Amino acid sequence: MAVFEDRVGRSARTLLGSQGFDGGWGLTLTSVSSVVNTSEVLPVLRVAGLAGEPVRRALDFLSDAIAEHCRPRQKGGRGEHTRFVAFGLAGLLSHPRFFHHGRVADTVVWCVDWLEDQRTEHGWPEVLGLGDSSLHQTALVVRSLAQLRDTLHDLGPGLRLTAGTDTGGMLERIEPLIGHGVRGLLYHRRPSGAWGWRTYVDTDPSPSKTALCLLAFAAVRSGTGPGGEPAYKDLPQETGGVHGTTRDRRLSEVITEASQWLLRNHHRWETFVEDDKDVQGTAWEHMAYALCAQAVVHAGVDPRDTRLSRAWHLMDGLWDPEAGMWAEPGGSGRRATIRATYWTVAAYEDCLARLARIGLTDTSEPGEPGSEIRISHAVPGPNHTVLLRLPDNEDPVACVLSERLFDLVRTVYAAPGGAMATGEIAQSLFVARSSVPKYVQRVNAAVSAAIGGAPARLLLPHPIGGAAGYRLAGR
């Protein structure tokens, strides 16, 4: 975990050096740009704290390419695949501060139009014309729509998006689509808490499809409305209809049972990739070792659970210092890819966030609280460095942060009393309000690493006028 910041920064620099002239990225660093791979790169840049012109160029590429990709092959497109819309929408939303850049908002509306028109009975298909719903694509669509819902709530009611469309009107269209996707995924849930690798037929359970559904449901449940209320009412819903025996479950229960199934069956995914035969037009492999680790940690499992150790060990060993990215495992030799980097970064990001929340040392056993070190004073310095004063240290400890994390610390430091409401922080940094806790967790994780791994927090929860917020330690 301590080397993650350096590695994700190195990965981002590698990717920036291979950005196509059109602003996108392809399957490999020399491939033709695609919607899917460009959308996988953008979150890596965000985690590394990079934005600016490279991100604008990538968003311009997506704004032009999503509709073009979705055209039939005989008409110059790449096929009417749901994945171009599902991944493309996630890519457009990966940097919320640029929602009004160029044609981003217009393309988001186009994606919602497409998803409204192309629904199947239980979700969305892998490719248009197929009656079967795809668990992979439906889960991706639900997760992207939940992210769009949260972005629109952060923008506020009545904000004009495009001609004739504002945030309120768009939310009214998104909520039924989320509900449609959720019901479709629940319909195919098995009594074990897992999902098969295909819909409607009795197949072996799939760790990757189970993890994708878990992450989709977690995204649906995690959002908050404009007044701070839950954006989704987690009421009992019917699950497992495809198997004839139904059960009523809340999404919170579905998430817990899916994570328990993944942990019980960790030997099925901890060192493997999983082939997805449902994806047409390309050979598709899920990075199950990273995807499933991310899912169970996102569901609340301690990252140091021994059942996850082989997956973390594999991801650590897949770092390729020569390529400057993470590699995929394989019997014929490892190769550094954008997909492996994307899923590994996502897993590490959730891991660090979870460790920051539970505040445990690296040496204590899971469930044993560590002794948190109190920071008596902190001040932003030059070169993205924060100088920390600890009670038992005469000399300050220097903690070097990424540009985005340093901006967060500096913003709170400059606020009256060193405290600031979450919404105000989001506005100052031009990010979604739901992203602020993640940045806070990364700051605290970096501070902990700077003082030798002991638990410590530079930014502490602090209510501001009845609203959630944070204050700087020592203020």
C-alpha positions as CSV (number, residue, x, y, z in Angstrom):
1,M,0.0,0.0,0.0
2,A,2.9,2.4,0.8
3,V,4.1,2.4,-2.8
4,F,0.7,2.8,-4.4
5,E,0.8,6.6,-4.8
6,D,4.2,6.3,-6.6
7,R,3.0,3.5,-8.8
8,V,-0.3,5.1,-9.8
9,G,1.6,8.4,-10.5
10,R,4.1,6.5,-12.7
11,S,1.2,4.7,-14.5
12,A,-0.5,8.1,-15.2
13,R,2.7,9.5,-16.7
14,T,3.1,6.4,-18.9
15,L,-0.5,6.7,-20.1
16,L,-0.1,10.5,-20.8
17,G,2.9,9.7,-22.9
18,S,0.9,7.3,-25.1
19,Q,-2.3,9.4,-25.5
20,G,-3.4,9.3,-29.1
21,F,-3.6,12.3,-31.4
22,D,-7.3,12.1,-31.1
23,G,-7.2,12.2,-27.3
24,G,-8.0,8.6,-26.7
25,W,-6.3,5.3,-25.8
26,G,-6.5,1.8,-27.2
27,L,-6.2,-1.7,-25.9
28,T,-2.4,-1.4,-25.9
29,L,-0.3,1.7,-25.8
30,T,0.0,1.6,-29.6
31,S,-3.6,0.5,-30.5
32,V,-6.3,2.5,-32.2
33,S,-8.3,4.6,-29.6
34,S,-11.5,3.1,-28.2
35,V,-14.3,4.3,-26.0
36,V,-13.7,1.4,-23.5
37,N,-10.0,1.9,-23.0
38,T,-10.2,5.7,-22.9
39,S,-12.8,5.3,-20.2
40,E,-10.5,3.0,-18.2
41,V,-7.6,5.5,-18.4
42,L,-9.6,8.5,-17.1
43,P,-10.1,7.1,-13.5
44,V,-6.4,6.3,-13.3
45,L,-5.6,9.9,-14.1
46,R,-8.1,11.1,-11.5
47,V,-6.7,8.9,-8.8
48,A,-3.2,10.2,-9.7
49,G,-4.6,13.8,-9.3
50,L,-4.1,14.7,-12.9
51,A,-6.6,16.7,-15.0
52,G,-6.1,19.7,-17.3
53,E,-5.7,19.4,-21.0
54,P,-5.1,15.6,-21.3
55,V,-8.5,15.0,-19.6
56,R,-10.2,17.6,-21.7
57,R,-8.9,15.9,-24.9
58,A,-10.0,12.5,-23.7
59,L,-13.5,13.8,-22.9
60,D,-13.7,15.4,-26.4
61,F,-12.7,12.0,-27.9
62,L,-15.5,10.3,-25.9
63,S,-18.0,12.9,-26.9
64,D,-17.3,12.3,-30.5
65,A,-16.7,8.5,-30.4
66,I,-19.5,7.0,-28.3
67,A,-22.2,7.5,-31.0
68,E,-19.8,6.6,-33.8
69,H,-18.8,3.4,-32.1
70,C,-22.4,2.4,-31.6
71,R,-23.2,2.5,-35.3
72,P,-23.5,-0.9,-37.1
73,R,-20.3,-2.1,-38.6
74,Q,-21.7,-1.9,-42.2
75,K,-22.2,1.8,-41.5
76,G,-18.7,2.5,-40.3
77,G,-19.2,1.9,-36.6
78,R,-17.8,-0.8,-34.3
79,G,-21.2,-2.5,-33.6
80,E,-24.2,-1.8,-31.6
81,H,-22.7,-2.9,-28.3
82,T,-24.0,-1.7,-24.9
83,R,-20.5,-1.6,-23.5
84,F,-19.7,1.5,-25.6
85,V,-22.5,3.4,-23.8
86,A,-21.9,1.8,-20.4
87,F,-18.1,2.5,-20.3
88,G,-18.4,5.8,-22.2
89,L,-20.9,7.2,-19.7
90,A,-18.6,6.2,-16.8
91,G,-15.7,7.9,-18.6
92,L,-17.6,11.1,-19.1
93,L,-18.5,11.2,-15.4
94,S,-15.0,10.3,-14.1
95,H,-14.0,14.0,-13.7
96,P,-17.2,15.7,-12.6
97,R,-15.5,19.2,-12.6
98,F,-15.6,18.9,-16.5
99,F,-19.3,18.0,-16.8
100,H,-19.9,21.3,-18.7
101,H,-16.8,21.0,-20.8
102,G,-17.4,20.8,-24.6
103,R,-20.1,18.4,-25.4
104,V,-19.9,16.2,-22.3
105,A,-23.4,17.1,-21.1
106,D,-24.9,16.6,-24.6
107,T,-23.3,13.2,-24.9
108,V,-24.5,12.2,-21.4
109,V,-28.0,13.0,-22.5
110,W,-27.5,11.0,-25.7
111,C,-26.4,8.0,-23.6
112,V,-29.5,8.2,-21.5
113,D,-31.7,8.4,-24.6
114,W,-29.9,5.3,-26.0
115,L,-30.4,3.4,-22.7
116,E,-34.1,4.3,-22.6
117,D,-34.6,3.0,-26.1
118,Q,-32.6,-0.3,-25.8
119,R,-33.9,-1.9,-22.7
120,T,-34.6,-5.6,-22.6
121,E,-37.0,-7.3,-20.2
122,H,-34.3,-7.7,-17.4
123,G,-31.7,-5.0,-18.2
124,W,-29.7,-4.3,-21.3
125,P,-28.3,-6.7,-23.9
126,E,-24.6,-7.4,-24.8
127,V,-25.4,-6.2,-28.4
128,L,-28.6,-4.9,-29.9
129,G,-30.9,-7.5,-31.4
130,L,-30.2,-10.1,-28.7
131,G,-33.2,-10.9,-26.5
132,D,-31.0,-12.0,-23.6
133,S,-29.9,-9.5,-21.0
134,S,-26.2,-9.2,-20.1
135,L,-25.2,-9.2,-16.5
136,H,-21.9,-7.6,-17.3
137,Q,-23.5,-4.7,-19.3
138,T,-26.5,-4.2,-17.0
139,A,-24.3,-4.0,-14.0
140,L,-22.0,-1.5,-15.7
141,V,-25.0,0.6,-16.8
142,V,-26.6,0.6,-13.3
143,R,-23.3,1.7,-11.8
144,S,-22.8,4.5,-14.3
145,L,-26.4,5.7,-13.9
146,A,-26.0,5.8,-10.1
147,Q,-22.9,7.9,-10.6
148,L,-24.8,10.2,-13.0
149,R,-27.6,10.5,-10.4
150,D,-25.1,11.6,-7.7
151,T,-23.4,14.1,-10.1
152,L,-26.7,15.7,-10.9
153,H,-27.6,15.9,-7.2
154,D,-24.3,17.7,-6.6
155,L,-25.0,20.1,-9.4
156,G,-28.3,21.1,-7.8
157,P,-31.9,21.4,-9.0
158,G,-32.9,23.3,-12.1
159,L,-29.4,23.6,-13.6
160,R,-29.6,23.6,-17.4
161,L,-27.7,20.8,-19.1
162,T,-28.8,21.1,-22.7
163,A,-31.5,22.8,-24.6
164,G,-34.7,21.7,-23.0
165,T,-33.0,19.5,-20.3
166,D,-32.1,20.4,-16.8
167,T,-30.9,18.4,-13.8
168,G,-34.4,17.8,-12.4
169,G,-35.8,16.5,-15.7
170,M,-32.8,14.3,-16.2
171,L,-33.1,12.8,-12.7
172,E,-36.8,11.9,-13.4
173,R,-35.6,9.9,-16.4
174,I,-32.6,8.2,-14.6
175,E,-34.4,6.9,-11.5
176,P,-36.7,4.5,-13.5
177,L,-33.7,3.3,-15.5
178,I,-31.8,2.5,-12.3
179,G,-34.8,0.7,-10.9
180,H,-35.1,-1.3,-14.2
181,G,-31.5,-2.4,-14.0
182,V,-31.6,-3.3,-10.3
183,R,-34.7,-5.5,-10.8
184,G,-33.1,-7.2,-13.7
185,L,-30.0,-8.1,-11.8
186,L,-32.0,-9.3,-8.8
187,Y,-34.1,-11.5,-11.0
188,H,-31.0,-13.5,-12.0
189,R,-29.6,-13.7,-8.4
190,R,-29.1,-17.3,-7.1
191,P,-30.0,-18.5,-3.7
192,S,-26.3,-18.8,-2.8
193,G,-26.0,-15.0,-3.2
194,A,-24.0,-15.3,-6.4
195,W,-24.7,-14.8,-10.1
196,G,-24.0,-17.2,-13.0
197,W,-21.9,-16.2,-16.0
198,R,-25.0,-16.1,-18.2
199,T,-28.6,-15.1,-17.8
200,Y,-31.6,-17.4,-18.0
201,V,-29.6,-20.7,-18.2
202,D,-28.2,-22.7,-15.3
203,T,-24.4,-22.1,-15.5
204,D,-21.6,-22.2,-13.0
205,P,-21.5,-19.3,-10.7
206,S,-19.2,-16.4,-11.8
207,P,-17.0,-14.6,-9.3
208,S,-16.6,-11.6,-11.8
209,K,-20.3,-11.3,-12.5
210,T,-21.1,-11.5,-8.8
211,A,-18.5,-8.7,-8.1
212,L,-19.9,-6.5,-10.8
213,C,-23.4,-6.8,-9.5
214,L,-22.2,-6.1,-5.9
215,L,-20.4,-2.9,-7.1
216,A,-23.5,-1.8,-9.0
217,F,-25.8,-2.2,-6.0
218,A,-23.3,-0.5,-3.7
219,A,-23.2,2.5,-6.1
220,V,-27.0,2.7,-6.0
221,R,-27.2,2.6,-2.2
222,S,-24.3,5.0,-1.6
223,G,-25.8,8.2,-3.1
224,T,-27.4,11.0,-1.2
225,G,-30.2,13.4,-2.2
226,P,-29.9,17.2,-2.3
227,G,-30.9,17.4,1.4
228,G,-28.6,14.7,2.5
229,E,-31.2,12.0,2.6
230,P,-30.5,8.6,1.0
231,A,-30.9,8.8,-2.8
232,Y,-32.3,5.3,-2.9
233,K,-35.0,3.8,-0.6
234,D,-33.6,0.4,0.2
235,L,-36.8,-1.6,0.5
236,P,-37.2,-5.4,0.3
237,Q,-37.4,-6.6,-3.3
238,E,-38.0,-9.9,-5.0
239,T,-34.8,-11.8,-6.0
240,G,-34.1,-15.0,-7.9
241,G,-37.2,-15.1,-10.1
242,V,-35.4,-16.8,-12.9
243,H,-34.9,-19.9,-10.7
244,G,-38.5,-20.2,-9.6
245,T,-37.9,-19.7,-5.9
246,T,-38.0,-16.1,-4.9
247,R,-36.8,-14.3,-1.8
248,D,-37.3,-10.7,-0.6
249,R,-34.0,-8.9,0.1
250,R,-32.9,-5.4,0.6
251,L,-29.9,-4.3,-1.4
252,S,-27.8,-4.1,1.8
253,E,-28.5,-7.8,2.4
254,V,-27.8,-8.7,-1.2
255,I,-24.4,-6.9,-1.0
256,T,-23.5,-8.6,2.2
257,E,-24.4,-12.1,1.0
258,A,-22.5,-11.5,-2.3
259,S,-19.4,-10.5,-0.5
260,Q,-19.7,-13.5,1.8
261,W,-20.0,-15.8,-1.2
262,L,-16.9,-14.2,-2.8
263,L,-14.9,-14.7,0.4
264,R,-16.0,-18.3,0.8
265,N,-14.9,-19.0,-2.8
266,H,-11.8,-16.8,-2.8
267,H,-9.8,-19.8,-4.3
268,R,-11.9,-19.4,-7.5
269,W,-10.7,-15.9,-8.2
270,E,-7.7,-14.7,-6.1
271,T,-5.1,-15.4,-8.8
272,F,-7.2,-15.7,-11.9
273,V,-8.7,-13.8,-14.9
274,E,-12.1,-14.9,-16.0
275,D,-13.1,-15.3,-19.6
276,D,-16.5,-13.8,-20.6
277,K,-17.9,-15.6,-23.5
278,D,-21.0,-13.3,-23.5
279,V,-19.0,-10.4,-24.9
280,Q,-19.1,-10.4,-28.7
281,G,-16.7,-8.9,-31.1
282,T,-13.6,-9.2,-28.9
283,A,-11.9,-11.6,-26.5
284,W,-12.9,-10.3,-23.0
285,E,-11.3,-11.3,-19.8
286,H,-12.3,-9.9,-16.4
287,M,-9.4,-9.2,-14.0
288,A,-11.1,-11.3,-11.3
289,Y,-8.2,-11.1,-8.8
290,A,-8.6,-7.3,-8.7
291,L,-12.3,-6.9,-9.4
292,C,-13.4,-9.4,-6.7
293,A,-10.9,-8.0,-4.1
294,Q,-12.3,-4.5,-4.8
295,A,-15.9,-5.7,-4.4
296,V,-15.5,-7.4,-1.0
297,V,-13.5,-4.5,0.4
298,H,-16.1,-2.1,-1.0
299,A,-18.7,-4.1,0.9
300,G,-16.9,-3.5,4.2
301,V,-14.4,-6.4,4.5
302,D,-11.1,-5.7,6.2
303,P,-8.5,-5.6,3.4
304,R,-6.1,-7.5,5.7
305,D,-8.4,-10.5,5.8
306,T,-6.2,-13.5,5.1
307,R,-8.5,-14.7,2.4
308,L,-7.5,-11.6,0.3
309,S,-3.7,-11.9,0.9
310,R,-3.0,-13.9,-2.3
311,A,-4.8,-11.4,-4.4
312,W,-2.9,-8.5,-2.9
313,H,0.4,-10.4,-3.3
314,L,-0.4,-11.1,-6.9
315,M,-1.3,-7.4,-7.7
316,D,1.9,-6.3,-6.0
317,G,3.9,-8.7,-8.1
318,L,2.2,-7.7,-11.3
319,W,3.7,-4.2,-11.2
320,D,6.0,-3.8,-14.2
321,P,8.6,-1.1,-13.5
322,E,9.8,-1.2,-17.1
323,A,6.4,-0.7,-18.7
324,G,5.3,1.7,-15.9
325,M,1.9,-0.1,-15.5
326,W,0.4,-3.2,-14.0
327,A,0.5,-6.4,-16.0
328,E,-2.1,-9.2,-16.5
329,P,-1.2,-12.6,-15.2
330,G,-0.9,-15.3,-17.8
331,G,0.6,-18.7,-18.5
332,S,2.3,-17.4,-21.7
333,G,3.9,-14.4,-20.0
334,R,2.7,-11.2,-18.4
335,R,1.9,-8.1,-20.4
336,A,1.2,-4.7,-19.1
337,T,-2.2,-3.4,-20.1
338,I,-4.6,-0.6,-19.5
339,R,-7.3,-3.0,-18.3
340,A,-5.1,-4.5,-15.7
341,T,-3.9,-1.1,-14.5
342,Y,-7.5,0.2,-14.3
343,W,-8.8,-2.6,-12.2
344,T,-5.7,-2.8,-10.0
345,V,-5.9,0.9,-9.3
346,A,-9.6,0.6,-8.5
347,A,-8.9,-2.2,-6.0
348,Y,-6.0,-0.4,-4.3
349,E,-8.1,2.8,-4.0
350,D,-10.9,1.0,-2.2
351,C,-8.4,-0.8,-0.1
352,L,-6.7,2.5,1.1
353,A,-10.1,4.1,1.7
354,R,-11.2,1.1,3.8
355,L,-7.9,1.1,5.8
356,A,-8.2,4.8,6.5
357,R,-11.8,4.3,7.8
358,I,-11.0,1.5,10.2
359,G,-7.8,3.2,11.4
360,L,-5.7,0.0,12.0
361,T,-2.0,-0.5,12.0
362,D,-0.3,-2.8,9.6
363,T,0.8,-5.1,12.4
364,S,-2.3,-5.5,14.5
365,E,-4.8,-8.3,13.8
366,P,-8.0,-7.6,12.0
367,G,-10.5,-6.3,14.5
368,E,-7.9,-5.0,17.0
369,P,-7.9,-1.2,17.2
370,G,-4.6,0.5,16.8
371,S,-3.4,3.5,18.9
372,E,-3.9,6.6,16.7
373,I,-1.1,9.2,16.7
374,R,-2.4,12.7,17.4
375,I,-1.2,15.5,15.1
376,S,-0.7,18.6,17.1
377,H,-0.1,21.0,14.2
378,A,0.1,21.0,10.5
379,V,1.0,23.6,7.9
380,P,1.1,23.4,4.1
381,G,4.6,24.0,2.7
382,P,6.3,24.2,-0.7
383,N,6.3,21.4,-3.3
384,H,3.0,19.9,-2.2
385,T,4.5,19.1,1.2
386,V,2.6,19.3,4.5
387,L,4.7,19.7,7.7
388,L,3.3,17.7,10.6
389,R,4.0,18.3,14.3
390,L,3.7,15.2,16.5
391,P,3.6,15.4,20.3
392,D,6.8,13.4,20.9
393,N,8.8,14.7,17.9
394,E,10.9,17.8,18.0
395,D,11.4,17.9,14.3
396,P,8.4,18.2,11.9
397,V,7.5,15.3,9.6
398,A,7.2,16.1,6.0
399,C,4.3,14.4,4.1
400,V,4.4,14.8,0.3
401,L,1.0,14.7,-1.4
402,S,-0.3,14.7,-4.9
403,E,-1.4,18.0,-6.3
404,R,-5.1,17.3,-5.8
405,L,-4.6,16.1,-2.2
406,F,-2.4,19.0,-1.4
407,D,-5.1,21.4,-2.7
408,L,-7.6,19.7,-0.4
409,V,-5.4,20.3,2.7
410,R,-4.6,23.8,1.7
411,T,-8.2,24.7,1.1
412,V,-9.3,23.4,4.6
413,Y,-6.2,25.0,6.2
414,A,-7.2,28.4,4.8
415,A,-10.8,28.2,6.0
416,P,-11.9,30.0,9.2
417,G,-10.9,27.8,12.1
418,G,-9.3,25.2,9.8
419,A,-12.8,23.7,9.2
420,M,-15.0,23.5,6.1
421,A,-18.3,21.9,5.1
422,T,-18.2,19.0,2.7
423,G,-20.2,20.9,0.1
424,E,-17.9,23.9,0.3
425,I,-14.9,21.7,-0.2
426,A,-16.4,20.1,-3.3
427,Q,-17.2,23.5,-4.8
428,S,-13.7,24.8,-4.1
429,L,-12.0,21.8,-5.7
430,F,-14.6,21.4,-8.5
431,V,-15.4,17.8,-7.6
432,A,-18.5,16.0,-6.7
433,R,-19.5,16.2,-3.0
434,S,-19.5,12.4,-2.9
435,S,-15.8,12.4,-3.9
436,V,-14.7,14.5,-0.9
437,P,-14.6,11.6,1.7
438,K,-12.5,9.6,-0.7
439,Y,-9.9,12.4,-1.0
440,V,-9.9,12.8,2.8
441,Q,-9.3,9.1,3.2
442,R,-6.3,9.3,0.7
443,V,-4.9,12.2,2.6
444,N,-5.1,10.4,5.9
445,A,-3.6,7.3,4.4
446,A,-0.6,9.3,3.0
447,V,-0.1,10.9,6.4
448,S,-0.1,7.5,8.1
449,A,2.5,6.3,5.6
450,A,4.7,9.4,6.2
451,I,4.9,8.7,9.9
452,G,5.8,5.0,9.5
453,G,2.4,3.4,9.0
454,A,0.9,4.2,12.4
455,P,-2.7,5.3,12.2
456,A,-3.1,9.0,12.1
457,R,-5.6,11.5,10.6
458,L,-4.9,15.0,9.4
459,L,-8.5,15.7,8.4
460,L,-11.1,14.8,11.0
461,P,-14.9,14.7,10.6
462,H,-16.4,18.0,12.0
463,P,-20.0,19.3,11.6
464,I,-20.3,22.8,10.2
465,G,-23.6,24.5,11.0
466,G,-25.4,21.2,11.0
467,A,-23.8,20.0,7.8
468,A,-21.1,17.4,7.4
469,G,-17.5,18.7,7.2
470,Y,-13.9,18.3,8.1
471,R,-11.3,20.1,10.2
472,L,-7.6,20.1,10.2
473,A,-6.0,18.3,13.1
474,G,-4.4,20.6,15.6
475,R,-6.7,23.5,14.9
